[in-house]
C-alpha cells in the first residue's frame, strides 16, 4: 500500500518548495524572484526519484531541516536586542541535528548556517545607516552560532558512535557493480568527479533520460577531457566563477554565496571525499538543486536586468520575456515530471523504463529479470539474469536469483552451479 508513503513524500516536497520560496525572498528581498525560484524547484524532473521513491525521503527530510535552519536566521539587527535569540539559536541547533540525522549529507548544514548568517548580517549592515548601527546594533559575532552547531554535531556523532557499535561510519566497501570508480585509476577518478558534476547539471536542464539505475554498463567512467559530461562540468564551473566574480566586484555577494552553497551541499555525495555505494543517483541532487533554482531565479530577475540596463530595453520588456521563459520552463518541467511519474506506478513499469533506456545496466537486468519471473514470464527473466551475471560473475545476488529460478524450472544441475558460487561469494565477503 504505497499511497501513504507517496502522500508524505509529496507533502515534504511541498514543504521544501515553500521553504525555498521563503529563503529566496529573504536573500533577494524580491517576491518575484522567490516565486520563480520556488516554481522552478517544484517542477524539476530530476526530483521525481527523490519524491516517488520511499528511500528518497531521507533527501527530502535533510533538505527540509537544512532550509528550516537557514530560514530561522535573522538579518543584522538594526537596533535593540533580539529577545528571542536564545530560542532561535536552540531551534537552529535542533534543525541542524535533524538534518544530519536524516542523512549523512545533512552535515552540509553545519557549513551553510554560519555562511548564510554572515551574508545576512553583511547585507543588513550595508543597508543600515551609521545612526542605526550606533543605536545598538552592536558587533556581529558568529561565536554563539558556532557553539550551538558544535553541540548539535557532537551529540549527533556521539549517538552515531553508539548506534554503530563503536564506529562513526559503516565499514562497507562499495563494489564496481554499483560504483565504477572503485577500481578506477587516479586520472579516471579525476575525470569521474567532473563527469558526475556535469551529469547532475545536464539532467537538471535536459532530463530526457531519467532512470533508477546508473550501475556499470548503464554509465561508464570518462577516460578523456573531451567526454561530453566532463566538458559540461568544466563549462558550468567556469561560468559560475565568472558570474560570481563579476557580481562580487559590484558588491553583489549572493551569486558567489549560492555557488559556494551548491558545492558545499553536493560535496558529501560527490564521491570525492569517500567512495559511496552508488556512482550516480538522481535523488542525491535534491539538496544542491535548491541553490541552483535560486541562482537561476536571481539571474533571470536581477542579473539579466542589471547586465542589460539599456534604455531600449525597458523593465516592462524584460518582465514579459521573463514570464514567457518561466511559463515555457514550467510547462516543460511539469510534462516531463508527469511522464516520469507514470514510470513509477509499480516495479514493472519502473524496470521496463530503465531497461528501455539502459538495456545493459546490470542492476536493471537483475531487477527487471526478477520482476518478469514473479509475474510468470520465467524464461524472459532467466535470460536477463544470465546477462547480468555475465557482466559481473561476482554479482552474488544475481547468481542466487538465477540459481533459484533455474531450480524452480526443473534444472537442478545448472541451478546448483550458480547457488554454490553465490554461497562461496557470501562466505568470502564475511571473511
Buried (B, 14 or more C-beta within 10 A) or exposed (E): EEEEEBEEBEEBBEBBBBBBBBBBBBBBEBEBBBBBBBBBBBBBBBBBBBBBBEEBBBBBBBBBBBBBBBBBBBBBBBEEEEEEEEEBBBBBBBBBBBBBBBBBBBBBBBBBBBBBBBBBBBBBBEEBEEEBBEBEBEEBEBEEBBEBBEBBBEBBEEEBEEEEEEEEEEEEEBBBBBBBBBEBEEEBBBBBBBBBBBBBBBBBBEBEEBBBBBBBBBBEBBBEEEBEBBBBBBEBBEEBEEBBEBBBEEEBBBBBBBBBBBBBBBBBBBBBEEBBEBBBBBBBBBBBBBBBBBBBBBBBBBBBBEEEEEEEEEEEEBEEEBEEEBEEBBEEBEEBBEBBBEBBEEBEEBBBBBBEBBBBBBBBBBBBBBBBBEEEBBEBBBEBBBBBBEBBEBBBBBBBBBBBBBBEBEEEEBBEEBBEBBBEBEEEEEE
